Amino acid sequence: MIRPIPGRDRAALLLLLLVAATITLSRGSAAAFAGGALLITIAALKARLLVLDYFGLRHAAGPWRAILFAWIGFVTFAALIPGLAQLLR
């Protein structure tokens, strides 16, 4: 009988897949803005998984989830600003 994968193990597998995707994308000619934006998005997804599953905030109430997600969003947007500025030139 096949057992379902527990939540933390599923998150670990997803993190490994996202790391593999990051490595694959960074090796090719993904230096253009779209490739960089995709890498930043993958990094934000990995950070979200860490906050939810490894910091233990998936079922937590209170402001900590919102604060950490706002920080992830701020860092993601800040990382995209140089690429956007270069696109608008």
C-alpha positions as CSV (number, residue, x, y, z in Angstrom):
1,M,0.0,0.0,0.0
2,I,1.3,3.4,-0.9
3,R,1.4,5.9,2.0
4,P,1.0,9.6,1.4
5,I,4.1,11.7,1.8
6,P,4.0,13.8,5.1
7,G,3.9,17.6,4.8
8,R,7.5,18.3,5.8
9,D,8.9,15.6,3.5
10,R,6.8,16.9,0.6
11,A,8.2,20.4,1.3
12,A,11.7,19.0,1.3
13,L,11.1,17.3,-2.0
14,L,9.7,20.4,-3.5
15,L,12.6,22.4,-2.2
16,L,15.0,20.0,-3.9
17,L,13.2,20.3,-7.2
18,L,13.2,24.1,-7.0
19,V,17.0,24.0,-6.2
20,A,17.5,21.8,-9.3
21,A,15.5,24.2,-11.4
22,T,17.5,27.1,-10.1
23,I,20.8,25.4,-10.9
24,T,19.5,24.4,-14.4
25,L,18.3,27.9,-15.2
26,S,21.4,29.6,-13.9
27,R,23.8,27.5,-16.1
28,G,22.2,28.3,-19.4
29,S,21.7,31.6,-21.1
30,A,19.2,32.7,-18.6
31,A,21.0,36.0,-17.9
32,A,18.2,38.0,-19.6
33,F,15.6,39.7,-17.4
34,A,13.0,37.0,-17.9
35,G,15.5,34.3,-16.7
36,G,16.5,36.4,-13.7
37,A,12.9,37.1,-12.8
38,L,12.2,33.4,-12.9
39,L,15.1,32.7,-10.7
40,I,14.0,35.4,-8.2
41,T,10.4,33.9,-8.3
42,I,11.8,30.4,-7.5
43,A,13.8,31.9,-4.6
44,A,10.7,33.6,-3.3
45,L,8.8,30.2,-3.5
46,K,11.6,28.5,-1.6
47,A,11.5,31.2,1.1
48,R,7.8,30.8,1.4
49,L,8.1,27.0,1.9
50,L,10.8,27.6,4.6
51,V,8.6,30.1,6.4
52,L,5.5,27.8,6.3
53,D,7.0,24.4,6.9
54,Y,10.4,24.8,8.6
55,F,9.7,27.8,10.8
56,G,6.4,26.1,11.7
57,L,4.1,29.0,10.7
58,R,1.7,27.1,8.4
59,H,-1.0,27.0,11.1
60,A,0.1,29.9,13.2
61,A,-2.1,32.8,14.0
62,G,-0.9,36.3,14.5
63,P,1.3,38.7,12.5
64,W,4.4,36.7,12.0
65,R,3.4,35.0,8.8
66,A,2.3,38.4,7.3
67,I,5.5,40.1,8.5
68,L,7.8,37.4,7.0
69,F,5.8,37.2,3.7
70,A,6.0,41.0,3.4
71,W,9.7,40.8,3.9
72,I,10.0,38.1,1.2
73,G,7.9,40.3,-1.1
74,F,10.1,43.4,-0.4
75,V,13.3,41.5,-1.0
76,T,11.9,40.0,-4.2
77,F,10.7,43.3,-5.5
78,A,14.1,45.0,-4.6
79,A,15.9,42.3,-6.5
80,L,13.8,42.9,-9.6
81,I,14.2,46.7,-9.6
82,P,17.6,46.8,-11.4
83,G,16.4,44.5,-14.2
84,L,13.2,46.6,-14.6
85,A,15.3,49.8,-14.7
86,Q,17.5,48.2,-17.4
87,L,14.4,47.1,-19.4
88,L,12.9,50.6,-19.3
89,R,16.1,52.3,-20.8
